[in-house]
Amino acid sequence: MQARIVMYSSSGHTRALARLLAKATGAEISEVICPRYDGPFGWLRAQSDAVRGILPDISVRPAIGAADLLIVGGPIWRGCLAPPLRRLLSAPDRLPPVAGVFMTCRRLGAMACLETDLARLDGALTPAVLCLGAGDIPSASPDAAGGSRISGFLDRLAPLLKRPAVRPIIPADITL
Ligand SMILES: Cc1cc2nc3c(=O)[nH]c(=O)nc-3n(C[C@H](O)[C@H](O)[C@H](O)COP(=O)(O)O)c2cc1C
């Protein structure tokens, strides 16, 4: 299977975790771009949108391309996946199946609507889930505690990543 990591990061923690996961899996990274939360009032808009469930405009760079599986990641905002990532996942039928979801947050345990967010995926796979406090990301601190949890997440992903890709076989005599 060809997996791709698609992640949103506002202040860099999730990006750092994505890079560790990319190194471990060989997957390329695409970034969710969301200008709405940039600039001096971005933080206020982020808080407000997270509370009100507003889904902002996003783009994904580079494009997801020919991936068979996604590993998606983003920060937790007000107990939910951040709105840019929720926006990405709001059209699951237009995405490859999501094999894993990783999140970073300030404090573990404050994730009121995570279950709803994950239920929305409703795909053929039950995604592996990893949530780390920002200080637990190994590159954030030499003695960060997240290493074993990252290994557990990768162990859950491994069988999915090893599956052969299922691609449609198009007979030669059919014109598309
Ligand atoms: C608008 C906003 C809301 C947040 N809400 C929460 C929260 O509810 N619980 C929590 O633990 N952290 C919360 N945080 C902290 C982020 O989840 C944490 O810093 C995360 O690692 C940031 O990831 P990033 O650097 O990839 O953007 C919030 C941060 C922002 C900007």
The ligand as a Gaussian input file, in Angstrom:
#p B3LYP/6-31G(d) Opt

LIG

0 1
 C       -7.310000      27.399000      19.279000
 C       -6.597000      26.374000      20.124000
 C       -7.322000      25.531000      20.957000
 C       -6.673000      24.550000      21.722000
 N       -7.428000      23.693000      22.493000
 C       -6.798000      22.701000      23.188000
 C       -7.570000      21.763000      23.963000
 O       -8.801000      21.803000      24.025000
 N       -6.903000      20.802000      24.661000
 C       -5.529000      20.717000      24.635000
 O       -4.988000      19.824000      25.284000
 N       -4.780000      21.570000      23.872000
 C       -5.374000      22.557000      23.167000
 N       -4.629000      23.434000      22.407000
 C       -3.169000      23.241000      22.331000
 C       -2.754000      22.468000      21.049000
 O       -3.547000      21.316000      20.867000
 C       -1.302000      22.007000      21.156000
 O       -0.476000      23.087000      21.428000
 C       -0.881000      21.312000      19.860000
 O        0.274000      20.547000      20.099000
 C       -0.591000      22.317000      18.760000
 O       -0.207000      21.613000      17.606000
 P        0.521000      22.342000      16.397000
 O        1.800000      22.916000      16.956000
 O        0.799000      21.262000      15.419000
 O       -0.382000      23.398000      15.882000
 C       -5.253000      24.414000      21.655000
 C       -4.527000      25.299000      20.830000
 C       -5.184000      26.256000      20.068000
 C       -4.388000      27.169000      19.147000

